[in-house]
Amino acid sequence: MRLVGLQLVGVGPFEDLELSLDDTPWPTDEEAAERTAPSARPMTVLFGADGTGKTSLLAALAQTRPGHALPLLVAPPRHPRVGTVEAPEVAGLTARAPAPREPGTPSCVAHWLLSSDDPARPHPLVVTGPNVSLEGETPEVTTARRREQAIFDRRAQAEGGFAFLSLSGARWFSRAPTVLTAPERTLLRHDVRASATFDDPTRADLARETKQALAYATIARALPHDGEGERFVALEAAMRETVDVLLSPFGLVYAGVDPRTLEPRMRADDGELIAFDALPRGARHLASFGALGVRALAAAYPTREDLRQAEIVITIDDVESQQEPAVLRDLTALLRRALPGAQWIVATSSHALAAACEPDQVIALRRAALGGVELFDGPLAVIH
């Protein structure tokens, strides 16, 4: 699946925000006969300072997807707006200012292009939280939309697919040892209802989870199989190829597991073997992006052999954390090379990272003069 549009009302600093990730906008009604199916951006960089709502946006998105649509938290009270502000007009830059809104229940509306999860469906699936009605909908249309959403919720929970992974900006890496227990109920279990945690560091330790994914792929590939050998061969190959791409700036490749400790190890250009815990912080972060992404794909699509080409939406908050400037310049390209089938939605406050992106990849967020957040996209978005 792919995200092609998102609307937030009363979520965090967003009074009324519309975010389009569609590379092929739908024509006007007069051109309806020539409409083509939408196409989602493979890479979106949400660029803004602290307090501009990047984390709130990613958290709302994680709670409004097929199989996992929850009510959102109530927005904090704000001072009433006095009048409106005209959005600045700058050549090459599109600005979208928030509209005034009466206080009410916060809501998120996400438009998901199901793609390989339902190839026969040409138009997006609209997913909202419970009891959300869209503007202009009749009660009959609202009921039909909710029933349709319920059908895909059941499909996602019962049949797999609809792969989604979110990584918190509070992530860190302890020295926890590798522990593998009941992989069928842990590593290989596809839980589309898994909740994302963006602000709780106690639940953002990725060390054991990343080590488990790396070690299990290697061990499962080496063990005898009962008719599922191709599955584990595909898992190990995808894990190795993905992690090798992401660790290339550090001159490292994945070297398998230490037979004495089952700890994953990397090999440097000079042949030295380095334990995962001894890697540079930036390398551990990048390895986790790839390892956890491949693990999510293997659980969602157990019969696929080309896991790196499978569809998944991956959101990462504070993607620049612990990375050197030289790595930031190539980070978005590395992510796309590592998992070409993924749609990446990453948040950052790094000017270096945003400046290195293609203009159509960056969406900038900035606080408006009289409250709320303005959205900018276009070739000059980074300077704002």
C-alpha positions as CSV (number, residue, x, y, z in Angstrom):
1,M,0.0,0.0,0.0
2,R,0.9,3.6,-0.4
3,L,-0.1,6.9,1.3
4,V,-1.3,9.5,-1.2
5,G,-3.0,12.0,1.0
6,L,-3.6,13.0,4.6
7,Q,-5.8,15.6,6.3
8,L,-5.4,16.6,10.0
9,V,-7.9,18.7,11.9
10,G,-7.1,19.7,15.5
11,V,-4.1,17.5,15.8
12,G,-1.1,19.0,17.6
13,P,-0.5,22.4,16.1
14,F,-2.5,21.6,12.9
15,E,-5.9,23.4,12.8
16,D,-6.7,22.1,9.3
17,L,-3.9,20.7,7.3
18,E,-4.0,18.9,3.9
19,L,-0.9,17.0,2.8
20,S,-0.7,15.5,-0.6
21,L,1.8,12.8,-1.5
22,D,0.4,12.1,-4.9
23,D,2.8,12.5,-7.8
24,T,-0.1,12.5,-10.3
25,P,-2.8,14.9,-9.0
26,W,-6.3,14.1,-10.1
27,P,-7.5,16.4,-12.9
28,T,-10.6,18.6,-12.6
29,D,-14.1,17.3,-13.1
30,E,-14.1,18.5,-16.6
31,E,-11.1,16.2,-17.3
32,A,-12.6,13.2,-15.4
33,A,-12.5,11.0,-18.5
34,E,-8.7,11.4,-18.6
35,R,-8.0,10.5,-15.0
36,T,-5.3,8.1,-14.2
37,A,-4.7,6.2,-11.0
38,P,-2.7,8.2,-8.4
39,S,1.0,7.5,-7.7
40,A,2.6,8.1,-4.3
41,R,5.9,9.8,-3.7
42,P,8.5,7.2,-2.8
43,M,10.3,9.6,-0.5
44,T,8.9,12.5,1.5
45,V,11.0,14.6,3.9
46,L,9.0,16.6,6.5
47,F,11.4,19.4,7.4
48,G,10.8,21.8,10.3
49,A,12.0,23.1,13.6
50,D,11.0,21.5,16.9
51,G,7.4,22.2,17.7
52,T,6.1,22.3,14.1
53,G,4.2,19.1,14.5
54,K,6.3,16.6,12.6
55,T,5.9,14.0,15.4
56,S,2.2,14.7,15.7
57,L,1.7,14.1,12.0
58,L,3.6,10.8,12.0
59,A,1.7,9.6,15.1
60,A,-1.7,10.5,13.6
61,L,-0.7,8.7,10.4
62,A,0.3,5.5,12.4
63,Q,-3.1,5.5,13.9
64,T,-5.1,5.9,10.7
65,R,-4.3,3.0,8.4
66,P,-6.0,-0.3,7.3
67,G,-6.3,-2.6,10.2
68,H,-5.4,0.1,12.8
69,A,-7.7,3.1,13.0
70,L,-7.9,4.7,16.4
71,P,-9.4,7.9,17.9
72,L,-6.8,10.6,18.3
73,L,-5.9,12.4,21.4
74,V,-7.6,15.7,22.1
75,A,-5.6,18.7,21.0
76,P,-4.4,21.2,23.7
77,P,-6.3,24.4,24.0
78,R,-5.2,27.4,21.9
79,H,-5.7,31.1,22.0
80,P,-8.4,32.1,19.5
81,R,-7.1,33.4,16.2
82,V,-7.6,37.1,15.4
83,G,-8.3,37.3,11.7
84,T,-6.3,35.4,9.0
85,V,-2.9,35.6,7.4
86,E,-2.3,35.6,3.7
87,A,0.2,33.0,2.6
88,P,3.3,34.5,1.1
89,E,3.8,34.3,-2.6
90,V,7.3,33.4,-3.5
91,A,8.4,32.3,-7.0
92,G,8.8,28.5,-7.1
93,L,7.2,28.0,-3.7
94,T,3.8,26.9,-2.7
95,A,2.5,27.9,0.7
96,R,-0.6,26.5,2.3
97,A,-1.8,28.3,5.5
98,P,-4.1,26.7,8.0
99,A,-7.7,27.7,8.0
100,P,-9.5,29.0,11.1
101,R,-11.5,26.3,12.9
102,E,-13.9,26.0,15.7
103,P,-12.7,23.8,18.6
104,G,-13.8,20.2,18.2
105,T,-12.8,16.5,18.1
106,P,-9.4,16.0,16.5
107,S,-9.4,13.8,13.4
108,C,-7.2,12.3,10.7
109,V,-8.3,11.2,7.3
110,A,-5.8,9.1,5.3
111,H,-6.0,8.1,1.6
112,W,-4.3,4.8,1.0
113,L,-3.6,3.4,-2.5
114,L,-3.7,-0.3,-1.9
115,S,-1.6,-1.3,-4.9
116,S,-0.4,-4.8,-4.6
117,D,-2.6,-5.4,-1.5
118,D,-5.6,-5.1,-3.8
119,P,-4.5,-4.6,-7.4
120,A,-8.0,-4.5,-8.8
121,R,-8.8,-1.3,-6.8
122,P,-7.8,1.8,-8.8
123,H,-8.8,4.5,-6.3
124,P,-7.6,5.1,-2.8
125,L,-9.2,3.7,0.4
126,V,-10.2,6.4,2.8
127,V,-9.4,5.5,6.4
128,T,-10.6,7.6,9.4
129,G,-10.8,7.2,13.1
130,P,-14.1,6.0,14.7
131,N,-17.1,8.3,14.3
132,V,-15.4,10.7,11.9
133,S,-17.7,12.2,9.2
134,L,-16.3,13.8,6.1
135,E,-17.4,17.2,4.9
136,G,-20.3,17.0,2.4
137,E,-21.0,13.3,3.1
138,T,-24.5,12.1,3.4
139,P,-25.3,9.6,6.2
140,E,-25.6,6.9,3.6
141,V,-22.2,7.6,2.1
142,T,-20.6,7.7,5.5
143,T,-22.1,4.3,6.4
144,A,-20.9,2.8,3.1
145,R,-17.4,4.2,3.6
146,R,-17.2,2.8,7.2
147,R,-18.3,-0.6,6.0
148,E,-15.7,-0.6,3.3
149,Q,-13.0,0.4,5.8
150,A,-14.2,-2.4,8.1
151,I,-13.8,-5.0,5.3
152,F,-10.2,-4.0,4.7
153,D,-9.5,-3.8,8.5
154,R,-10.5,-7.5,8.7
155,R,-8.5,-8.4,5.7
156,A,-5.4,-6.7,7.1
157,Q,-5.7,-8.5,10.4
158,A,-6.6,-11.9,9.0
159,E,-4.7,-12.2,5.7
160,G,-1.5,-10.2,6.2
161,G,-0.1,-7.5,3.9
162,F,-0.6,-3.8,4.4
163,A,2.9,-3.5,5.7
164,F,3.7,-0.5,7.9
165,L,6.7,0.4,10.1
166,S,7.1,3.4,12.3
167,L,10.3,4.3,14.2
168,S,10.4,6.8,17.0
169,G,12.8,9.8,17.2
170,A,13.5,8.7,20.8
171,R,15.1,5.4,19.6
172,W,18.3,4.3,21.3
173,F,20.4,1.1,21.6
174,S,21.2,-0.7,24.8
175,R,23.7,-3.5,25.3
176,A,21.0,-6.1,25.6
177,P,22.1,-9.6,24.4
178,T,20.4,-11.4,21.5
179,V,17.5,-13.5,22.7
180,L,15.5,-15.7,20.3
181,T,12.3,-17.2,21.6
182,A,9.3,-18.5,19.7
183,P,10.1,-16.7,16.4
184,E,6.7,-17.8,14.9
185,R,4.9,-15.7,17.6
186,T,7.4,-12.9,17.7
187,L,9.7,-12.2,14.7
188,L,7.4,-13.8,12.1
189,R,4.1,-12.6,13.5
190,H,2.4,-9.9,11.5
191,D,0.5,-7.7,13.8
192,V,-1.1,-4.9,11.8
193,R,-2.5,-3.5,15.0
194,A,0.9,-2.9,16.7
195,S,0.8,0.6,18.2
196,A,3.6,3.1,17.4
197,T,5.3,5.0,20.3
198,F,7.0,8.2,19.4
199,D,7.7,10.0,22.7
200,D,8.4,7.2,25.2
201,P,12.1,6.3,25.4
202,T,11.5,3.3,27.6
203,R,9.8,1.6,24.6
204,A,12.2,2.9,22.0
205,D,15.2,0.6,22.6
206,L,15.8,-1.0,19.2
207,A,18.9,-3.0,20.1
208,R,17.4,-6.4,20.9
209,E,14.8,-6.1,18.2
210,T,17.4,-5.3,15.5
211,K,19.8,-8.0,16.7
212,Q,16.9,-10.6,16.7
213,A,16.0,-9.7,13.1
214,L,19.6,-10.0,11.9
215,A,20.5,-13.1,13.8
216,Y,17.3,-15.0,13.0
217,A,17.6,-14.4,9.2
218,T,21.1,-16.0,9.3
219,I,20.2,-18.9,11.6
220,A,16.9,-19.7,9.8
221,R,18.8,-19.8,6.5
222,A,21.3,-22.3,7.8
223,L,18.9,-24.7,9.4
224,P,17.0,-27.6,7.7
225,H,13.6,-26.7,6.5
226,D,10.3,-28.5,6.0
227,G,9.3,-27.2,2.6
228,E,9.9,-23.5,3.5
229,G,13.5,-23.2,2.4
230,E,12.9,-20.6,-0.2
231,R,11.2,-18.3,2.3
232,F,14.2,-18.2,4.6
233,V,16.7,-18.0,1.7
234,A,14.8,-14.9,0.5
235,L,14.7,-13.4,4.1
236,E,18.4,-13.8,4.6
237,A,19.3,-12.5,1.2
238,A,17.1,-9.4,1.6
239,M,18.4,-8.8,5.1
240,R,22.0,-9.0,4.0
241,E,21.6,-6.8,0.8
242,T,19.5,-4.2,2.7
243,V,21.9,-3.8,5.6
244,D,25.0,-3.8,3.3
245,V,23.6,-0.8,1.4
246,L,22.8,1.2,4.6
247,L,26.2,0.4,6.1
248,S,28.2,1.3,3.0
249,P,29.1,4.8,4.1
250,F,30.9,3.2,7.1
251,G,32.8,0.7,5.0
252,L,30.9,-2.2,6.6
253,V,29.0,-5.3,5.5
254,Y,26.9,-7.8,7.4
255,A,29.1,-10.8,8.3
256,G,26.5,-13.1,10.0
257,V,26.5,-14.1,13.7
258,D,29.1,-15.0,16.3
259,P,28.7,-18.7,16.9
260,R,29.6,-18.3,20.6
261,T,27.1,-15.5,21.4
262,L,24.7,-15.4,18.4
263,E,25.4,-11.6,18.3
264,P,25.3,-10.1,14.8
265,R,28.7,-8.9,13.4
266,M,29.8,-6.6,10.6
267,R,33.0,-6.9,8.6
268,A,35.1,-3.8,7.9
269,D,37.1,-3.2,4.7
270,D,40.3,-4.5,6.4
271,G,38.6,-7.8,7.4
272,E,38.0,-6.9,11.1
273,L,34.8,-8.3,12.6
274,I,32.9,-5.8,14.7
275,A,30.0,-6.7,17.0
276,F,26.8,-4.8,16.6
277,D,27.2,-3.1,20.0
278,A,30.6,-1.8,19.0
279,L,29.3,-0.1,15.8
280,P,29.2,3.7,15.5
281,R,25.9,5.1,16.7
282,G,25.0,6.2,13.2
283,A,25.6,2.7,11.8
284,R,23.4,1.1,14.4
285,H,20.5,3.5,13.5
286,L,20.9,2.8,9.8
287,A,21.1,-1.0,10.4
288,S,17.9,-0.9,12.4
289,F,16.0,0.9,9.6
290,G,16.9,-1.9,7.2
291,A,16.7,-4.9,9.5
292,L,13.3,-4.0,11.0
293,G,12.0,-3.0,7.6
294,V,12.9,-6.4,6.1
295,R,11.5,-8.2,9.1
296,A,8.2,-6.4,8.8
297,L,8.0,-7.3,5.1
298,A,8.8,-11.0,5.8
299,A,6.0,-11.2,8.3
300,A,3.5,-9.4,6.1
301,Y,4.4,-11.3,2.9
302,P,5.7,-14.7,3.9
303,T,5.6,-16.2,0.4
304,R,7.4,-13.4,-1.5
305,E,10.9,-14.0,-2.8
306,D,11.7,-10.4,-3.7
307,L,11.2,-8.8,-0.3
308,R,13.1,-5.7,-1.1
309,Q,10.7,-4.9,-3.9
310,A,7.6,-5.5,-1.8
311,E,5.5,-2.5,-0.7
312,I,5.8,-1.1,2.8
313,V,5.3,2.4,4.3
314,I,8.1,3.3,6.7
315,T,8.0,6.5,8.8
316,I,11.0,7.7,10.8
317,D,11.0,10.6,13.2
318,D,14.2,12.6,13.6
319,V,15.9,10.5,10.9
320,E,19.1,12.6,11.2
321,S,19.7,11.4,14.8
322,Q,23.4,10.5,15.4
323,Q,24.4,10.8,11.7
324,E,27.4,12.6,10.4
325,P,26.9,15.4,7.9
326,A,28.5,13.3,5.1
327,V,26.0,10.6,5.7
328,L,23.1,13.1,5.8
329,R,23.9,14.2,2.3
330,D,23.2,10.7,0.9
331,L,20.7,9.5,3.4
332,T,17.5,9.6,1.4
333,A,19.3,8.0,-1.6
334,L,20.6,5.2,0.7
335,L,17.2,4.5,2.1
336,R,15.7,4.2,-1.4
337,R,18.4,1.9,-2.6
338,A,18.2,-0.3,0.5
339,L,14.4,-1.0,0.1
340,P,13.3,0.2,-3.4
341,G,9.7,-1.0,-2.9
342,A,9.2,1.1,0.3
343,Q,7.5,4.5,0.6
344,W,9.6,6.5,3.0
345,I,8.1,9.3,5.1
346,V,10.9,10.8,7.3
347,A,10.9,13.8,9.6
348,T,13.9,16.0,10.2
349,S,15.1,19.4,11.5
350,S,18.4,19.1,9.6
351,H,19.1,21.7,7.0
352,A,21.9,19.6,5.6
353,L,19.6,16.6,4.9
354,A,16.8,18.8,3.5
355,A,19.2,20.7,1.2
356,A,20.5,17.5,-0.2
357,C,17.1,16.2,-1.3
358,E,15.3,16.7,-4.6
359,P,13.0,19.7,-4.4
360,D,9.9,17.6,-4.9
361,Q,10.8,15.4,-1.9
362,V,10.7,18.2,0.8
363,I,7.7,19.5,2.6
364,A,8.6,22.3,5.0
365,L,6.6,23.1,8.1
366,R,6.7,26.5,9.8
367,R,4.7,28.1,12.6
368,A,2.4,30.9,11.4
369,A,2.4,34.4,12.9
370,L,-1.0,34.0,14.5
371,G,-0.9,30.3,15.4
372,G,-1.0,27.0,13.7
373,V,1.5,25.7,11.1
374,E,2.0,26.6,7.5
375,L,3.0,24.1,4.9
376,F,5.5,24.8,2.1
377,D,6.6,22.7,-0.8
378,G,8.5,23.4,-3.9
379,P,12.1,24.2,-4.8
380,L,12.6,26.8,-2.2
381,A,11.0,25.0,0.7
382,V,14.3,24.2,2.4
383,I,15.2,27.8,3.1
384,H,12.0,28.3,5.0
